[in-house]
Amino acid sequence: MTSVLHKRPIYISVTSLILANLVPLIGVLFFNWDLFLIFFIYWLESGIVGFYNLFKMWNISGEKGKVGIIPRTFNRLFTICFFMVHYGIFMFAHLTFVYSLFGGHPIPFVRIIIPFTSLFLSHGISFFVNFIGNEEFRKISLGQQMGQPYKRIFLMHFTILLGGFGTMIIGTPTFALVFMIILKMVPDLISHLKEHSALA
């Protein structure tokens, strides 16, 4: 797999990121998606980021101070389990926060499957193109990789929370939701470029 994807340009993952982020925009403009649905989709994206991070942590190449396959494997498993518990608590707290502030309501499955699939594929493309193809797994430690999702998600959700509060204040018109989606896309794109440029 590495030989097939080796040194693919970053614009492949950038393009997939932009296309995936356009799905909520289309939903708002043509299918009357509301504020809570948008926030729920972004919550799902946080889960997708955490999911792929498990595979990234498992594929980290070389750990300083670890000798032999058993110590390395044990260290990876322990760190992965710790991340799953910690990230799971973060995801639960995040969902509770979204429900309490933006009013939870039942969401039809059909409205979730398309944005979920597009985001899942986008982050999957980034995983195979950047992490595997460009061999980022050789350039980052296990501890650094464990903390990587939080940096991107905190920045992303800080901006969309600001946009969400602004949207609530002015009554959630379509243009406000569009602005919030664009506000989310910009730091997401910047974080993506910064993260992978640093490991280039």
Backbone as JSON, one array per atom type, in Angstrom:
{
  "sequence": "MTSVLHKRPIYISVTSLILANLVPLIGVLFFNWDLFLIFFIYWLESGIVGFYNLFKMWNISGEKGKVGIIPRTFNRLFTICFFMVHYGIFMFAHLTFVYSLFGGHPIPFVRIIIPFTSLFLSHGISFFVNFIGNEEFRKISLGQQMGQPYKRIFLMHFTILLGGFGTMIIGTPTFALVFMIILKMVPDLISHLKEHSALA",
  "N": [[0.83, -1.21, 0.0], [1.93, 1.24, 0.81], [3.86, 1.68, -1.19], [2.27, 2.14, -3.4], [0.91, 4.5, -2.77], [2.86, 6.3, -2.24], [4.28, 9.43, -1.52], [2.18, 11.05, -2.48], [0.61, 14.08, -3.57], [-0.51, 16.69, -1.35], [-2.79, 18.0, -2.11], [-4.74, 16.22, -2.86], [-5.95, 15.16, -0.53], [-6.78, 17.6, 0.5], [-8.66, 18.47, -1.39], [-10.63, 16.47, -1.08], [-11.38, 17.01, 1.54], [-12.53, 19.58, 1.31], [-14.7, 19.03, -0.43], [-16.18, 17.25, 1.17], [-16.93, 18.97, 3.22], [-18.65, 20.59, 1.87], [-21.02, 19.27, 1.73], [-22.77, 19.63, 4.09], [-23.3, 22.31, 3.55], [-24.76, 22.23, 1.15], [-26.95, 20.85, 2.16], [-28.08, 22.75, 3.9], [-28.74, 24.82, 2.12], [-30.51, 23.64, 0.24], [-32.07, 21.64, 1.45], [-33.1, 22.38, 3.88], [-31.66, 21.99, 6.32], [-31.13, 22.23, 9.82], [-29.76, 24.09, 12.67], [-29.08, 22.36, 14.83], [-28.8, 19.89, 13.53], [-26.58, 20.36, 11.9], [-24.59, 20.77, 13.85], [-24.65, 18.23, 15.01], [-23.71, 16.64, 12.92], [-21.09, 17.6, 12.79], [-20.25, 16.73, 15.25], [-20.28, 13.97, 14.81], [-18.2, 13.92, 12.98], [-16.03, 14.43, 14.65], [-15.94, 12.01, 15.99], [-15.2, 10.36, 13.85], [-12.63, 11.33, 13.31], [-11.36, 10.52, 15.68], [-11.63, 7.75, 15.37], [-9.98, 7.11, 13.12], [-7.63, 7.9, 14.23], [-6.96, 5.89, 15.98], [-5.97, 3.86, 14.3], [-3.8, 5.22, 13.28], [-2.22, 5.52, 15.58], [-1.64, 2.86, 16.09], [-0.03, 2.24, 13.92], [2.26, 3.73, 14.2], [5.69, 4.15, 13.67], [8.4, 2.95, 15.3], [9.47, 3.59, 18.56], [10.97, 5.46, 20.91], [13.08, 4.26, 23.45], [11.77, 1.9, 23.82], [12.17, -1.52, 23.74], [12.18, -4.41, 21.84], [9.47, -6.46, 20.59], [7.32, -7.06, 22.31], [7.29, -5.13, 24.51], [6.84, -2.77, 22.91], [4.38, -3.38, 21.66], [2.7, -3.67, 23.89], [2.87, -1.11, 24.96], [1.69, 0.4, 22.91], [-0.92, -0.71, 22.88], [-1.81, -0.06, 25.47], [-1.71, 2.76, 25.38], [-3.51, 3.26, 23.31], [-5.89, 2.23, 24.42], [-6.15, 3.96, 26.6], [-6.51, 6.36, 25.21], [-8.97, 5.8, 23.92], [-10.77, 5.69, 26.09], [-10.46, 8.27, 27.23], [-11.04, 9.93, 25.02], [-13.58, 9.05, 24.46], [-15.01, 9.97, 26.71], [-14.72, 12.68, 26.23], [-16.19, 12.89, 23.82], [-18.76, 12.21, 24.73], [-19.29, 14.28, 26.58], [-19.19, 16.4, 24.84], [-21.41, 15.89, 23.12], [-23.51, 16.06, 24.97], [-23.29, 18.73, 25.64], [-23.92, 19.95, 23.19], [-26.59, 19.07, 22.84], [-27.83, 20.28, 25.07], [-27.5, 23.02, 24.63], [-28.31, 23.6, 22.0], [-30.68, 22.36, 21.5], [-31.77, 19.29, 21.2], [-33.19, 16.95, 18.84], [-35.05, 14.33, 17.19], [-33.34, 12.85, 14.43], [-33.67, 12.12, 11.06], [-32.41, 9.13, 9.6], [-31.6, 9.17, 6.95], [-30.7, 11.72, 6.55], [-28.32, 11.74, 7.76], [-26.61, 9.77, 6.77], [-25.39, 10.44, 4.27], [-23.74, 12.87, 4.73], [-22.15, 11.74, 6.77], [-20.89, 9.58, 5.46], [-19.44, 10.95, 3.47], [-17.65, 12.49, 5.03], [-16.34, 10.44, 6.38], [-15.05, 9.13, 4.27], [-13.43, 11.24, 3.39], [-11.65, 11.71, 5.55], [-10.54, 9.2, 5.55], [-9.23, 9.13, 3.07], [-7.28, 11.08, 3.59], [-5.87, 9.72, 5.57], [-4.76, 7.48, 4.19], [-3.39, 8.72, 2.07], [-1.73, 10.74, 3.23], [-0.8, 9.91, 5.89], [-0.06, 7.19, 5.53], [0.82, 6.95, 2.77], [2.61, 9.18, 2.46], [4.25, 8.56, 4.49], [3.99, 9.53, 7.14], [3.8, 8.23, 9.51], [6.31, 7.56, 10.28], [7.4, 9.82, 11.32], [6.43, 10.88, 13.66], [5.75, 10.68, 17.15], [4.24, 8.24, 19.39], [2.93, 9.4, 21.57], [2.64, 12.05, 20.68], [0.94, 11.64, 18.51], [-1.34, 10.71, 19.81], [-2.33, 13.02, 20.99], [-2.93, 14.55, 18.79], [-5.59, 14.72, 17.52], [-7.06, 16.38, 19.28], [-6.04, 18.99, 19.08], [-6.82, 19.87, 16.54], [-9.61, 19.54, 16.64], [-10.46, 21.12, 18.82], [-9.86, 23.72, 17.91], [-11.46, 23.81, 15.59], [-14.08, 23.42, 16.62], [-14.31, 25.51, 18.39], [-14.53, 27.71, 16.7], [-16.92, 27.09, 15.3], [-18.75, 27.04, 17.37], [-18.8, 29.7, 18.13], [-19.92, 30.72, 15.78], [-22.33, 29.31, 15.91], [-23.62, 30.35, 18.23], [-23.92, 32.96, 17.36], [-25.65, 32.53, 15.23], [-27.95, 31.58, 16.56], [-28.68, 33.88, 17.95], [-29.49, 35.66, 15.96], [-31.58, 34.32, 14.89], [-31.3, 32.01, 13.26], [-31.29, 32.2, 10.3], [-30.91, 31.2, 6.83], [-28.57, 32.27, 5.63], [-26.95, 32.75, 7.82], [-26.38, 30.2, 8.79], [-24.98, 29.23, 6.61], [-22.75, 30.91, 6.73], [-21.67, 30.03, 9.16], [-20.91, 27.41, 8.51], [-18.93, 27.9, 6.6], [-17.19, 29.26, 8.25], [-16.38, 27.2, 9.87], [-15.09, 25.56, 8.01], [-12.78, 26.93, 7.18], [-10.77, 27.15, 9.41], [-10.52, 24.39, 9.73], [-9.4, 23.56, 7.32], [-7.0, 25.0, 7.42], [-5.82, 23.85, 9.71], [-5.5, 21.26, 8.77], [-3.63, 21.58, 6.66], [-1.48, 22.66, 8.08], [-0.88, 20.61, 9.91], [-0.1, 18.44, 8.23], [1.87, 19.56, 6.66], [3.85, 20.05, 8.5], [4.76, 17.51, 8.94], [5.76, 16.78, 6.56]],
  "CA": [[0.0, 0.0, 0.0], [2.8, 2.41, 0.88], [4.51, 1.91, -2.48], [1.27, 2.66, -4.33], [0.5, 5.84, -2.38], [4.03, 7.04, -1.78], [4.51, 10.83, -1.92], [1.08, 11.69, -3.19], [0.49, 15.48, -3.17], [-1.49, 16.94, -0.31], [-4.03, 18.56, -2.63], [-5.73, 15.15, -2.95], [-6.71, 15.16, 0.72], [-7.4, 18.92, 0.64], [-9.85, 18.46, -2.24], [-11.65, 15.63, -0.45], [-11.85, 17.74, 2.73], [-13.43, 20.66, 0.87], [-15.92, 18.42, -0.96], [-16.96, 16.71, 2.3], [-17.5, 20.09, 3.96], [-19.7, 21.21, 1.07], [-22.27, 18.52, 1.91], [-23.68, 20.39, 4.97], [-23.69, 23.56, 2.89], [-25.85, 21.87, 0.23], [-28.1, 20.51, 2.99], [-28.68, 23.99, 4.39], [-29.27, 25.62, 1.01], [-31.54, 22.99, -0.56], [-32.86, 20.65, 2.18], [-33.56, 22.96, 5.14], [-31.0, 21.48, 7.52], [-31.13, 23.23, 10.88], [-28.53, 24.29, 13.44], [-28.73, 21.16, 15.59], [-28.34, 18.85, 12.6], [-25.2, 20.71, 11.5], [-23.71, 20.48, 14.98], [-24.59, 16.77, 15.18], [-22.81, 16.14, 11.87], [-19.72, 17.92, 13.19], [-19.93, 15.82, 16.36], [-19.93, 12.71, 14.16], [-16.86, 14.06, 12.39], [-15.06, 14.26, 15.73], [-15.82, 10.57, 16.19], [-14.45, 9.82, 12.72], [-11.23, 11.7, 13.55], [-10.87, 9.62, 16.72], [-11.56, 6.4, 14.81], [-8.77, 6.97, 12.31], [-6.45, 8.09, 15.08], [-6.61, 4.57, 16.53], [-5.12, 3.19, 13.31], [-2.55, 5.96, 13.21], [-1.43, 5.17, 16.76], [-1.16, 1.48, 15.95], [0.96, 2.16, 12.85], [3.44, 4.54, 14.48], [6.9, 3.36, 13.44], [9.53, 3.26, 16.17], [9.19, 4.27, 19.81], [12.21, 5.58, 21.64], [13.08, 3.7, 24.79], [11.06, 0.63, 23.83], [13.01, -2.55, 23.14], [11.48, -5.67, 21.62], [8.1, -6.32, 20.09], [6.33, -7.12, 23.39], [7.13, -3.8, 25.12], [6.24, -1.83, 21.96], [2.97, -3.73, 21.48], [2.0, -3.35, 25.14], [2.79, 0.35, 25.07], [0.69, 0.86, 21.95], [-2.25, -1.11, 23.33], [-2.16, 0.73, 26.65], [-1.96, 4.14, 24.95], [-4.74, 3.25, 22.53], [-7.0, 2.06, 25.36], [-6.28, 5.22, 27.34], [-7.1, 7.34, 24.29], [-10.37, 5.47, 23.7], [-11.54, 6.1, 27.27], [-10.41, 9.73, 27.35], [-11.75, 10.52, 23.87], [-14.99, 8.7, 24.63], [-15.55, 10.93, 27.67], [-14.78, 13.95, 25.51], [-17.3, 12.83, 22.87], [-20.02, 12.23, 25.48], [-19.46, 15.63, 27.11], [-19.45, 17.26, 23.68], [-22.78, 15.66, 22.68], [-24.37, 16.61, 26.01], [-23.21, 20.19, 25.49], [-24.67, 20.32, 21.98], [-28.01, 18.86, 23.11], [-28.35, 21.23, 26.05], [-27.47, 24.39, 24.13], [-28.91, 23.81, 20.69], [-31.98, 21.69, 21.42], [-31.75, 18.04, 20.45], [-34.44, 16.41, 18.3], [-34.78, 13.16, 16.35], [-32.8, 13.16, 13.1], [-33.84, 10.99, 10.12], [-31.16, 8.47, 9.23], [-31.23, 9.54, 5.58], [-30.0, 13.0, 6.59], [-27.01, 11.52, 8.4], [-25.75, 8.81, 6.07], [-24.59, 11.07, 3.22], [-22.63, 13.63, 5.29], [-21.26, 10.84, 7.51], [-20.08, 8.84, 4.49], [-18.49, 11.87, 2.82], [-16.61, 12.83, 6.0], [-15.57, 9.22, 6.64], [-14.18, 8.94, 3.12], [-12.46, 12.32, 3.35], [-10.59, 11.43, 6.53], [-9.88, 7.98, 5.1], [-8.29, 9.53, 2.01], [-6.15, 11.74, 4.25], [-5.11, 8.69, 6.27], [-3.98, 6.67, 3.25], [-2.51, 9.56, 1.26], [-0.74, 11.46, 4.02], [-0.19, 9.15, 6.98], [0.56, 5.98, 4.99], [1.53, 7.2, 1.52], [3.73, 10.08, 2.68], [5.01, 7.97, 5.59], [3.98, 10.36, 8.36], [3.92, 7.34, 10.67], [7.73, 7.48, 10.65], [7.88, 11.14, 11.72], [5.69, 11.35, 14.82], [5.78, 9.72, 18.24], [2.94, 7.73, 19.81], [2.33, 10.41, 22.43], [2.24, 13.18, 19.85], [-0.21, 11.25, 17.71], [-2.5, 10.62, 20.68], [-2.86, 14.36, 21.22], [-3.16, 15.26, 17.53], [-6.99, 15.08, 17.22], [-7.59, 17.44, 20.14], [-5.63, 20.29, 18.58], [-7.65, 20.23, 15.39], [-11.03, 19.59, 17.0], [-10.7, 22.28, 19.67], [-9.88, 24.91, 17.06], [-12.6, 23.72, 14.71], [-15.33, 23.58, 17.34], [-14.35, 26.86, 18.96], [-15.04, 28.63, 15.68], [-18.33, 26.83, 14.96], [-19.56, 27.44, 18.51], [-19.01, 31.14, 17.97], [-20.89, 30.87, 14.71], [-23.61, 28.78, 16.37], [-24.25, 31.32, 19.11], [-24.33, 34.09, 16.52], [-26.8, 32.1, 14.45], [-29.09, 31.55, 17.47], [-29.05, 35.25, 18.31], [-30.19, 36.34, 14.86], [-32.75, 33.56, 14.48], [-30.94, 30.91, 12.36], [-31.61, 32.26, 8.87], [-30.05, 30.38, 6.0], [-27.25, 32.86, 5.38], [-26.16, 32.61, 9.03], [-25.9, 28.82, 8.8], [-23.95, 29.16, 5.57], [-21.56, 31.57, 7.27], [-21.11, 29.16, 10.19], [-20.25, 26.28, 7.84], [-17.69, 28.43, 6.02], [-16.33, 29.57, 9.39], [-15.81, 25.92, 10.31], [-14.25, 24.99, 6.97], [-11.5, 27.64, 7.07], [-9.77, 26.62, 10.35], [-10.33, 22.97, 9.46], [-8.45, 23.47, 6.21], [-5.71, 25.5, 7.91], [-5.26, 22.82, 10.59], [-5.1, 20.13, 7.93], [-2.4, 21.95, 5.96], [-0.43, 22.83, 9.07], [-0.54, 19.3, 10.45], [0.6, 17.57, 7.29], [3.09, 20.26, 6.2], [4.86, 19.86, 9.54], [5.26, 16.13, 8.86], [6.18, 16.51, 5.19]],
  "C": [[0.86, 1.25, 0.0], [3.42, 2.72, -0.47], [3.53, 2.51, -3.49], [0.97, 4.13, -4.06], [1.67, 6.76, -2.09], [4.13, 8.43, -2.4], [3.41, 11.4, -2.8], [0.93, 13.12, -2.7], [-0.67, 15.7, -2.22], [-2.8, 17.46, -0.87], [-5.11, 17.49, -2.82], [-6.59, 15.13, -1.7], [-7.39, 16.51, 0.95], [-8.7, 18.98, -0.17], [-10.97, 17.63, -1.61], [-12.22, 16.29, 0.8], [-12.86, 18.81, 2.34], [-14.75, 20.09, 0.37], [-16.8, 17.88, 0.16], [-17.62, 17.84, 3.08], [-18.58, 20.83, 3.18], [-21.04, 20.5, 1.23], [-23.22, 19.21, 2.88], [-24.16, 21.69, 4.34], [-24.85, 23.31, 1.92], [-27.11, 21.53, 1.02], [-28.83, 21.73, 3.5], [-29.38, 24.74, 3.26], [-30.48, 24.98, 0.32], [-32.45, 22.04, 0.21], [-33.24, 21.1, 3.59], [-32.95, 22.33, 6.39], [-30.9, 22.58, 8.55], [-29.83, 23.22, 11.66], [-28.12, 23.03, 14.18], [-28.2, 20.06, 14.69], [-26.9, 19.11, 12.17], [-24.23, 20.39, 12.61], [-23.58, 18.98, 15.22], [-23.66, 16.14, 14.14], [-21.36, 16.41, 12.25], [-19.29, 17.09, 14.4], [-19.55, 14.44, 15.81], [-18.54, 12.77, 13.55], [-15.78, 13.92, 13.45], [-14.85, 12.79, 16.03], [-15.02, 9.9, 15.08], [-12.96, 10.11, 12.87], [-10.62, 10.77, 14.6], [-10.71, 8.2, 16.22], [-10.28, 6.19, 14.01], [-7.51, 7.16, 13.15], [-6.02, 6.79, 15.74], [-5.67, 3.83, 15.58], [-3.78, 3.91, 13.16], [-1.65, 5.59, 14.38], [-0.86, 3.77, 16.64], [-0.04, 1.37, 14.93], [2.17, 3.05, 13.05], [4.68, 3.66, 14.39], [8.02, 3.82, 14.36], [9.12, 4.07, 17.38], [10.46, 4.28, 20.64], [12.07, 5.0, 23.04], [12.36, 2.38, 24.9], [11.88, -0.4, 23.07], [12.19, -3.83, 23.02], [10.03, -5.46, 21.26], [7.07, -6.32, 21.21], [6.19, -5.78, 24.09], [6.47, -2.79, 24.19], [4.75, -2.09, 21.81], [2.16, -3.37, 22.72], [1.82, -1.85, 25.28], [1.74, 0.92, 24.12], [-0.72, 0.53, 22.43], [-2.71, -0.28, 24.52], [-2.52, 2.16, 26.25], [-3.25, 4.24, 24.16], [-5.96, 3.12, 23.44], [-7.24, 3.34, 26.16], [-6.94, 6.29, 26.46], [-8.58, 7.06, 24.08], [-11.24, 5.91, 24.87], [-11.61, 7.62, 27.36], [-11.21, 10.4, 26.23], [-13.24, 10.22, 23.95], [-15.68, 9.64, 25.61], [-15.72, 12.3, 27.01], [-15.98, 13.98, 24.56], [-18.65, 12.9, 23.59], [-20.31, 13.63, 26.01], [-19.82, 16.6, 25.98], [-20.9, 17.13, 23.22], [-23.78, 16.24, 23.69], [-24.43, 18.12, 25.9], [-24.04, 20.65, 24.3], [-26.17, 20.18, 22.21], [-28.57, 19.94, 24.02], [-28.43, 22.64, 25.51], [-28.27, 24.61, 22.86], [-30.16, 22.97, 20.44], [-31.99, 20.44, 20.57], [-33.13, 17.63, 19.97], [-34.1, 15.21, 17.43], [-34.34, 13.57, 14.95], [-33.0, 11.95, 12.19], [-32.49, 10.44, 9.67], [-30.67, 8.92, 7.87], [-30.47, 10.87, 5.55], [-28.59, 12.87, 7.17], [-26.07, 10.73, 7.5], [-24.86, 9.47, 5.02], [-23.46, 11.93, 3.79], [-21.65, 12.77, 6.07], [-20.33, 10.11, 6.55], [-19.04, 9.74, 3.83], [-17.35, 12.24, 3.76], [-15.72, 11.62, 6.3], [-14.59, 8.96, 5.5], [-13.09, 10.0, 3.06], [-11.31, 12.07, 4.32], [-9.85, 10.14, 6.2], [-8.87, 8.26, 4.01], [-7.07, 10.19, 2.62], [-5.26, 10.72, 4.96], [-4.2, 7.93, 5.3], [-2.99, 7.5, 2.44], [-1.39, 10.17, 2.09], [-0.02, 10.57, 5.04], [0.55, 7.92, 6.47], [1.41, 6.32, 3.77], [2.74, 8.1, 1.68], [4.54, 9.73, 3.94], [5.11, 8.9, 6.81], [4.14, 9.51, 9.61], [5.37, 7.18, 11.13], [8.22, 8.75, 11.33], [7.2, 11.69, 12.96], [5.71, 10.26, 15.89], [4.35, 9.3, 18.61], [2.21, 8.78, 20.66], [1.85, 11.63, 21.65], [1.0, 12.85, 19.04], [-1.47, 11.15, 18.56], [-3.15, 11.99, 20.9], [-3.24, 15.11, 19.96], [-4.62, 15.63, 17.29], [-7.5, 16.26, 18.03], [-7.24, 18.83, 19.61], [-6.55, 20.76, 17.46], [-9.1, 20.42, 15.79], [-11.34, 20.8, 17.86], [-10.78, 23.56, 18.85], [-11.12, 24.93, 16.19], [-13.9, 24.04, 15.45], [-15.42, 24.92, 18.07], [-14.94, 27.84, 17.95], [-16.51, 28.36, 15.36], [-19.25, 27.13, 16.14], [-19.83, 28.94, 18.47], [-20.06, 31.41, 16.9], [-22.27, 30.39, 15.12], [-24.35, 29.74, 17.28], [-24.74, 32.54, 18.32], [-25.58, 33.76, 15.73], [-28.07, 32.06, 15.31], [-29.58, 32.95, 17.77], [-29.87, 35.91, 17.22], [-31.28, 35.48, 14.24], [-32.53, 32.47, 13.45], [-31.45, 31.05, 10.93], [-30.57, 31.47, 8.07], [-28.65, 30.97, 5.84], [-26.35, 32.74, 6.61], [-25.59, 31.2, 9.15], [-24.8, 28.62, 7.76], [-22.65, 29.77, 6.08], [-20.89, 30.69, 8.31], [-20.36, 27.99, 9.57], [-18.92, 26.73, 7.22], [-16.69, 28.74, 7.13], [-15.68, 28.31, 9.94], [-14.79, 25.4, 9.3], [-12.86, 25.63, 6.93], [-10.47, 27.15, 8.09], [-9.51, 25.14, 10.19], [-9.3, 22.76, 8.36], [-7.06, 23.92, 6.65], [-5.03, 24.47, 8.79], [-4.76, 21.64, 9.8], [-3.76, 20.41, 7.24], [-1.24, 22.05, 6.94], [0.07, 21.5, 9.6], [0.32, 18.49, 9.49], [1.84, 18.24, 6.69], [4.21, 20.07, 7.21], [5.49, 18.48, 9.47], [5.76, 15.79, 7.45], [7.65, 16.17, 5.14]]
}
